[in-house]
Amino acid sequence: MFKNFKKLWMALGALMVLCPLGLIATGTAFGEWGTDQLPEEVGFIPAGLARFADFWHGSPLPDYGVPGWGGNFAQSAGGYILSALVGVVLVVLLISLLNKIVKD
């Protein structure tokens, strides 16, 4: 599976390394708004989001930070890259699992 898509994996790796470019951007990241920011950005809070806003209390890597790494740019960049890596691994595992289920 991995050898057949070598160029794709290399491009994905490059995109993961480039993730911290968002740290130098101004404003907020598109789509990462909380219920407090949504009315300013889009004008309303969708009913489903309002209903489930308190469903998830915390994340494994809040604000892309790694607990104990501090807050300077290099450490924040490391948190962005680690978040990208965790996301890619989870998506690959999910797709592999679904692929296995469908093939069987």
Secondary structure as a PSIPRED ss2 file (coil, helix, strand):
# PSIPRED VFORMAT (PSIPRED V4.0)

   1 M C   1.000  0.000  0.000
   2 F C   1.000  0.000  0.000
   3 K C   1.000  0.000  0.000
   4 N C   1.000  0.000  0.000
   5 F C   1.000  0.000  0.000
   6 K H   0.000  1.000  0.000
   7 K H   0.000  1.000  0.000
   8 L H   0.000  1.000  0.000
   9 W H   0.000  1.000  0.000
  10 M H   0.000  1.000  0.000
  11 A H   0.000  1.000  0.000
  12 L H   0.000  1.000  0.000
  13 G H   0.000  1.000  0.000
  14 A H   0.000  1.000  0.000
  15 L H   0.000  1.000  0.000
  16 M H   0.000  1.000  0.000
  17 V H   0.000  1.000  0.000
  18 L H   0.000  1.000  0.000
  19 C H   0.000  1.000  0.000
  20 P H   0.000  1.000  0.000
  21 L H   0.000  1.000  0.000
  22 G H   0.000  1.000  0.000
  23 L H   0.000  1.000  0.000
  24 I H   0.000  1.000  0.000
  25 A C   1.000  0.000  0.000
  26 T C   1.000  0.000  0.000
  27 G C   1.000  0.000  0.000
  28 T C   1.000  0.000  0.000
  29 A C   1.000  0.000  0.000
  30 F C   1.000  0.000  0.000
  31 G C   1.000  0.000  0.000
  32 E C   1.000  0.000  0.000
  33 W C   1.000  0.000  0.000
  34 G C   1.000  0.000  0.000
  35 T C   1.000  0.000  0.000
  36 D C   1.000  0.000  0.000
  37 Q C   1.000  0.000  0.000
  38 L H   0.000  1.000  0.000
  39 P H   0.000  1.000  0.000
  40 E H   0.000  1.000  0.000
  41 E H   0.000  1.000  0.000
  42 V H   0.000  1.000  0.000
  43 G C   1.000  0.000  0.000
  44 F C   1.000  0.000  0.000
  45 I C   1.000  0.000  0.000
  46 P C   1.000  0.000  0.000
  47 A H   0.000  1.000  0.000
  48 G H   0.000  1.000  0.000
  49 L H   0.000  1.000  0.000
  50 A H   0.000  1.000  0.000
  51 R H   0.000  1.000  0.000
  52 F H   0.000  1.000  0.000
  53 A C   1.000  0.000  0.000
  54 D C   1.000  0.000  0.000
  55 F C   1.000  0.000  0.000
  56 W C   1.000  0.000  0.000
  57 H C   1.000  0.000  0.000
  58 G C   1.000  0.000  0.000
  59 S C   1.000  0.000  0.000
  60 P C   1.000  0.000  0.000
  61 L C   1.000  0.000  0.000
  62 P H   0.000  1.000  0.000
  63 D H   0.000  1.000  0.000
  64 Y H   0.000  1.000  0.000
  65 G C   1.000  0.000  0.000
  66 V C   1.000  0.000  0.000
  67 P C   1.000  0.000  0.000
  68 G C   1.000  0.000  0.000
  69 W C   1.000  0.000  0.000
  70 G C   1.000  0.000  0.000
  71 G C   1.000  0.000  0.000
  72 N C   1.000  0.000  0.000
  73 F H   0.000  1.000  0.000
  74 A H   0.000  1.000  0.000
  75 Q H   0.000  1.000  0.000
  76 S H   0.000  1.000  0.000
  77 A H   0.000  1.000  0.000
  78 G H   0.000  1.000  0.000
  79 G H   0.000  1.000  0.000
  80 Y H   0.000  1.000  0.000
  81 I H   0.000  1.000  0.000
  82 L H   0.000  1.000  0.000
  83 S H   0.000  1.000  0.000
  84 A H   0.000  1.000  0.000
  85 L H   0.000  1.000  0.000
  86 V H   0.000  1.000  0.000
  87 G H   0.000  1.000  0.000
  88 V H   0.000  1.000  0.000
  89 V H   0.000  1.000  0.000
  90 L H   0.000  1.000  0.000
  91 V H   0.000  1.000  0.000
  92 V H   0.000  1.000  0.000
  93 L H   0.000  1.000  0.000
  94 L H   0.000  1.000  0.000
  95 I H   0.000  1.000  0.000
  96 S H   0.000  1.000  0.000
  97 L H   0.000  1.000  0.000
  98 L H   0.000  1.000  0.000
  99 N H   0.000  1.000  0.000
 100 K H   0.000  1.000  0.000
 101 I H   0.000  1.000  0.000
 102 V H   0.000  1.000  0.000
 103 K H   0.000  1.000  0.000
 104 D C   1.000  0.000  0.000
